[in-house]
């Protein structure tokens, strides 16, 4: 897969080469009419240069034209100040080694960097590039190098990967091939073995395509369609006895995007479809386990249908600062668990939709070149936020008979979701630091908050009066009815508050130890990861003496055999702690038949990843 950022930098490097080649030709032929050069005419047509620039260049002597043209392109942001310095200090026929940009990736699989190659020369082992699921900077025009061209003029670029792993868990109580927090429901206790399990897994397989359609000179129209096989097992007569090998494909990403450049410094975009959410999904850790990617253990991310809009501004500073605020209208999903699968399929997680309003999300990205060494991606500082609401509806026939007179049309109760994140991506030549802190309420849909959503606050009812229950329309919630000051009332539902985050360190071992970029030891990487996820204890006690804190530590060692094959070993430690009851009235949940305050799982996963 060729990312948009790689395409953008590829076009920039192509411009550098064309400038150098054009200037070389002018010097060789003694032609002083540089405005007649085809490259200058192309740059004028594309709005990079204007007639004033052309006349200014024509008035110069031949020795000064190349430097003046390069300075113009640097001032307009076509090439960076670092590129300008390298070009003015290097021979024309030997272009410098470019920096690797930060790719706009659409996968949570750790990206294996490779040596920068100019012609047949491998010159540098790059630093670790952060995983960036959301794009920064507009899509370059004609940025897709197609595998397929359609008659309509559309271009398609295919990409994907196949990953096979062997997994051993010292405790996997739910029988799943991905780790989850402990103490979820009455089925948690696995029995005498503690849930030791072995899995072989191939459903990581992923396939996608990037699209590009013809557009105007300053406008780019692109899109993406991506799916994997992480869906449910097929249920059919010829599959019932072999479901473990027959997982179904499921959509990951499907969107179209329009980018427009107003000038070299300002741009805007609009995206329509399913993409990573601007709230919390900008920064992901480099973990080998990508089914959950730290689900319930502090990562925070999601993909959802959305309409997203943003603007970008680039400064002319030497650090190449770029600012991008975004606003999105997102499907308000809360991940509630209906009791029947057909309800889930039929209602599509109704409680968010029943609020009759979109979820609002926003993020602000600042990007700059922190470490200007070759092969180092730009740094990013990101803030994001979310605000949404859910509604649990109760039909009149489901209202307890003692309260039906007070609720002749049924009842409604709901709660709000809110949250914010601060995220840092800091690549340097010898270590890449990824860090995220999040805080909010009802963040179960984003795989954090110890996977809690909300609770019924029955403390509002009159003491000693009866409390009755009723199911919500989708069967996902229990609504409480009682008396408040002698009047029939519904218990409010309140979101469970939580906070957490992670830090992930990536070390390009081959670069650190100065390996030969073209040798067999050029592909070694190592990641260290720690994540933390904690729900507010007072809120958790309202739902029972259950899980409250989850943390995760992992070491990931990667060896890139070639551009297409990477072998990875990951050793990780997952832990969950119950909240505890100061009164001693509620016992700890059972594990191996005994009350347990803490659970842990030592997980080993190893295997190759084949990418294309």
Secondary structure, 3 states (H helix, E strand, C coil): CCCHHHHHHHHHHHHHHHHHHHHHHHHHHCCCCHHHCHHHHHHHHCCCCCHHHHHHHHCCCHHHHHHHHHHHHHHCCCCCHHHHHHHHHCCCCCCCCCCCCCCCCCCCCCCCCCEEEECCEEEEECCCCCCECCCCCCCCCCCCCCCEECCCCCEEEEEEEEEEEEEEECCCCCCCCCCCCCCCCCCCCCCCCCCCEEEEECCCCEEEEEEEECCCCCEEEEEEEEEECCCCECCCCCCCCCHHHCECCEEEEEEEEEEEECCCCEEEEEEEEEEECCCCCCECCCCCCCCCCCCCCCCCCCEEEEEEEEEEEECCCCCCCEEEEEEEEECCCCCCCCCCHHHHHHHCCHHHHCCCCCEEEEEEEEEECCCCCCCCCCEEEEEEEEEEEEEEEECHHHCCHHHCCCCCCCEEEEEEEEEEEEEEEEECCCCEEEEEEEEEECCHHHCCHHHCCEEECHHHCCCCCCCEEEECCCCCCEEEEEEECCEEEECCEEECEEEEEEEEEEECHHHHCCCCCCCCCCCEEEEEEEEEEEECHHHHHHHCCCEEEEEEEEEEEEEECCCCEEEEEEEEEEEEEECCCCCCCCCCCEECCEECCEEEEEEEEEEEEEEC
